Amino acid sequence: MYSLDINFLKDREVRVFQTRPRTRPGAPADRRPLVYGLIGALVPLALVGGYWLYTRNQVNQLQARSVQLDAELAAIQSQLQEVSAIQGQIDAVRAENAAFVSVFNEIVPWSALLQDLRDRTPARVQITRLSQDAGVTPATNPEAPPPKAGGISVEGVACSFDDVNDFALVLKRSPLLESSTVSIDRAQRQSELLDPTVDGRCPGTPLDTPSFLVDYTIRANITDTPASELVDELERQGAVGLVTRLRALRETGVSGQ
């Protein structure tokens, strides 16, 4: 018999094996990837930490600024309270000055009023009595309050009704009286002739002319014009004391003139 020999070695592929170097037991491994990973993780943390530190610093600065502003505000409020107190004192002084001035402004010295009446009394008129009253109430408004300064009542005798009328017209021009309130309250001729041997004769009356005297009463309200506006007139009438005070107030600016 024949035997069949097959050589499998010829058909077998020759493979080349590369040997890998064995890692030495004591050699360290490559840690660069780990380091890179840690760095990648720490960078955001560092950024967050830096931003936190920055914001924390800003907060501290703002808190310090707030404390400073609170201190400045407290100082300003204290100053405002002082200013308010000073303003209150100023207002009180102004109120006192205003009251002080109003007292002088409402004064019409009787000495000035008497002198003014004396200067305005005609030669044919005599004043026998002068008194102060509540004043004349306007006929158009009887409910009106009485004048603050009051009024005067002038009584006397005149040589004629015309002389009484002339006297009333002259009194209307007085700056110390309210011209619209000057009125003849009474004018009545006496029943007996004037006796030249006893009472004399009216000025300008002829010797042989009989004359009757006329009793009259004239009323008027005293002016409510502030005395500070009547300085020149008061000075002409001799009210030196009041004029001096008013001018002193004017010079200091208190009277508002």
Protein Blocks (a to p, Z undefined) as FASTA:
>chain_A
ZZddddfklmpccddddddddddfklccdfklmmmmmmmmmmmmmmmmmmmmmmmmmmmm
mmmmmmmmmmmmmmmmmmmmmmmmmmmmmmmmmmmmmmmmmmmmmpccfklmmmmmmmmp
cfkbccfbdcddebjadfklmmbccdfklpaddddddfbfklmmmmmmmmmmpmkbcfkl
gccfbdcddfbdcdfklnopaehiafklccddddddddddddfbdfklmmmmmmmnopam
lmmmmmmmmmnomnoZZ
